[in-house]
């Protein structure tokens, strides 16, 4: 901690209060640095666990985790420079160099927008994790390979999600709001979430997506009876 406040002519404080204020500011940056480091380590541990092969994952998982860990590393560099101005500036350039090298390797695949908007759970397996997500891919795999009794249903795919977002031009607005939010402020993050949620809920469905969902629900009615009740699992 002594290194945070080097003695000498280059760093003098006119009062105890000024020293206390400077200490609080740097201690805050130190806590943010530790938090970013812990986040990076948690993501690395999650990726190592995925490599054990117990649960299926696709490039969507890889892309999202690499993006998250890159964000955490950038925050580490930022907070280091806040703690010691001018001493770690070169890390920004090193970070950019690494990003350029890994970006082509982790670019998300299978998200071109092509493919069915909705898929029956009958047709889902672990190879479709990029289209339907890990949880639904697991359910489809259990149903097809292990033949364990699993509820019937259907999945709105990544293509269906993208169709909805594009139809309502939501992504640009959501990105704008995220960029205007201080990620270090929990209250602002809660406010961001509370504003994005109704934005999505109020948006209309494109006709082709609505028809696809209705068609798969009608298939469930044919199998289980008219007005069959359905549930939406957590993601």
C-alpha positions in Angstrom: 0.0 0.0 0.0 2.9 2.3 0.6 3.6 2.2 -3.2 0.2 3.9 -3.8 1.5 7.0 -2.1 5.1 7.5 -3.0 7.0 10.1 -0.9 9.0 12.9 -2.3 8.5 16.2 -4.0 6.4 14.7 -6.7 3.6 13.7 -4.3 2.8 16.1 -1.5 -0.5 16.7 0.3 -1.4 20.1 1.7 -3.6 18.6 4.5 -4.7 15.5 6.2 -8.1 15.7 4.6 -6.5 15.8 1.1 -4.5 12.7 2.0 -7.6 11.0 3.3 -9.5 11.8 0.1 -6.7 10.5 -2.1 -6.4 7.3 -0.1 -10.2 6.7 -0.4 -10.0 7.2 -4.2 -7.1 4.9 -4.7 -8.5 2.3 -2.3 -11.7 2.3 -4.3 -9.6 1.6 -7.5 -7.8 -1.1 -5.6 -11.1 -2.9 -4.8 -12.2 -2.5 -8.4 -9.0 -4.1 -9.5 -9.4 -7.0 -7.2 -13.0 -7.5 -8.3 -12.0 -7.5 -12.0 -9.2 -10.0 -11.3 -11.6 -12.3 -9.4 -14.1 -12.1 -12.3 -11.4 -13.0 -14.8 -10.4 -16.0 -12.6 -14.0 -17.2 -12.2 -14.5 -17.1 -16.0 -11.2 -19.0 -16.6 -12.4 -21.6 -14.1 -15.7 -21.9 -15.8 -14.0 -22.5 -19.2 -11.7 -25.1 -17.7 -14.8 -26.9 -16.3 -16.4 -26.8 -19.7 -13.3 -28.5 -21.2 -14.0 -31.6 -19.1 -16.8 -32.4 -21.5 -19.5 -33.0 -18.9 -21.8 -30.4 -20.4 -22.1 -29.5 -24.1 -21.1 -26.1 -25.3 -20.7 -24.4 -28.6 -18.9 -21.3 -30.0 -21.6 -19.1 -28.5 -20.3 -20.1 -25.1 -16.7 -19.6 -26.1 -17.4 -16.2 -27.6 -19.4 -14.9 -24.7 -16.8 -16.1 -22.1 -13.9 -14.7 -24.1 -15.7 -11.4 -24.4 -16.4 -11.4 -20.6 -12.8 -12.2 -19.7 -11.5 -9.5 -22.1 -13.7 -7.0 -20.4 -12.3 -8.0 -17.0 -8.7 -7.8 -18.2 -9.4 -4.4 -19.7 -10.7 -3.3 -16.3 -7.6 -4.6 -14.6 -5.4 -2.5 -16.9 -7.6 0.5 -16.4 -7.6 0.3 -12.6 -3.8 -0.3 -12.5 -3.3 2.9 -14.4 -5.7 4.7 -12.1 -3.6 3.5 -9.1 -0.2 4.3 -10.7 -0.8 6.9 -13.5 1.6 6.6 -16.4 3.3 3.5 -15.2 1.3 0.9 -17.1 0.1 2.7 -20.2 1.9 0.2 -22.5 -0.6 -2.5 -21.3 -3.4 -0.9 -23.3 -1.4 -1.5 -26.5 -0.5 -5.0 -25.5 -4.2 -5.7 -24.8 -5.2 -4.4 -28.2 -2.5 -6.6 -29.9 -3.8 -9.7 -28.1 -7.4 -8.8 -29.0 -6.5 -8.6 -32.7 -4.8 -12.0 -32.5 -7.6 -13.9 -30.8 -10.6 -12.2 -32.4 -10.6 -14.3 -35.6 -10.4 -17.5 -33.6 -13.3 -16.8 -31.3 -15.7 -15.1 -33.7 -19.2 -16.5 -33.1 -20.4 -19.1 -35.6 -23.8 -20.3 -36.4 -25.4 -16.9 -35.8 -25.9 -15.8 -39.4 -29.7 -15.6 -39.1 -30.3 -18.6 -41.3 -32.2 -21.6 -40.0 -35.5 -22.3 -38.4 -37.0 -19.8 -36.0 -38.5 -22.5 -33.8 -37.6 -26.1 -33.4 -39.5 -29.0 -31.9 -37.7 -30.6 -28.9 -38.0 -33.9 -30.8 -35.4 -32.6 -33.2 -32.9 -31.1 -30.7 -29.6 -32.7 -29.6 -26.3 -31.5 -28.1 -24.9 -30.6 -31.6 -27.4 -27.8 -31.7 -26.1 -26.0 -28.6 -25.3 -22.8 -30.6 -28.9 -22.7 -31.9 -30.9 -23.6 -28.8 -28.6 -23.1 -25.8 -27.0 -25.6 -23.4 -30.0 -26.4 -21.3 -32.3 -27.2 -24.2 -29.5 -29.1 -26.0 -29.1 -31.2 -22.9 -32.9 -32.0 -22.8 -32.9 -32.9 -26.4 -29.9 -35.2 -26.0 -31.5 -36.9 -23.0 -34.7 -37.5 -25.0 -33.0 -38.8 -28.1 -30.0 -40.7 -26.8 -30.8 -41.9 -23.3 -34.5 -42.2 -23.9 -35.4 -40.7 -20.5 -38.9 -39.3 -20.2 -38.7 -35.6 -20.9 -41.6 -33.2 -21.4 -42.4 -32.3 -25.0 -42.2 -28.8 -26.3 -40.4 -26.5 -28.7 -37.5 -24.1 -28.7 -37.2 -20.5 -30.0 -33.8 -20.6 -31.6 -31.1 -18.0 -31.7 -32.3 -17.2 -35.3 -35.8 -16.6 -33.8 -34.3 -14.3 -31.2 -32.3 -12.4 -33.8 -35.4 -12.1 -36.0 -37.3 -10.5 -33.1 -34.5 -8.1 -32.2 -34.0 -7.1 -35.9 -37.7 -6.6 -36.5 -37.9 -4.1 -33.6 -34.4 -2.6 -34.1 -33.8 -3.3 -30.4 -30.1 -4.1 -30.3 -28.9 -0.6 -31.3 -31.1 0.9 -28.6 -30.0 -1.6 -26.0 -26.3 -1.1 -26.9 -26.8 2.7 -26.6 -28.2 2.4 -23.1 -25.5 0.0 -22.0 -22.8 2.4 -23.3 -24.4 5.2 -21.3 -24.4 3.2 -18.1 -21.6 3.1 -15.5 -20.9 -0.6 -15.1 -19.4 0.0 -11.6 -22.6 1.4 -10.3 -25.0 -1.3 -9.2 -27.9 1.2 -9.0 -27.4 2.2 -12.6 -27.3 -1.5 -13.7 -30.6 -2.2 -11.9 -32.1 0.9 -13.6 -30.7 -0.2 -16.9 -32.4 -3.7 -16.5 -35.7 -2.2 -15.4 -35.8 0.0 -18.5 -34.7 -2.7 -21.0 -37.2 -5.2 -19.8 -40.4 -3.3 -20.7 -38.7 -2.2 -24.0 -38.6 -5.9 -25.0 -42.0 -6.8 -23.6 -43.8 -4.0 -25.5 -42.2 -4.9 -28.8 -44.4 -6.8 -31.3 -43.6 -10.1 -32.8 -42.7 -10.4 -36.5 -45.4 -12.3 -38.3 -43.2 -15.2 -39.4 -42.0 -15.8 -35.8 -45.5 -15.6 -34.4 -46.7 -18.1 -36.9 -43.9 -20.5 -36.1 -44.6 -20.3 -32.4 -48.3 -20.7 -33.0 -47.8 -23.7 -35.3 -45.6 -25.6 -32.7 -48.2 -24.8 -30.0 -51.0 -26.2 -32.2 -48.9 -29.4 -32.6 -48.8 -29.7 -28.8 -52.6 -29.2 -28.6 -53.0 -32.0 -31.2 -50.9 -34.3 -28.9 -52.2 -33.3 -25.5 -55.5 -31.6 -26.1 -56.9 -28.2 -26.8 -55.7 -25.4 -24.5 -52.8 -27.4 -23.2 -50.9 -25.4 -20.6 -47.2 -24.8 -21.2 -44.3 -23.5 -19.1 -41.3 -21.4 -20.0 -38.1 -22.8 -18.4 -35.4 -20.5 -17.1 -32.4 -19.8 -19.3 
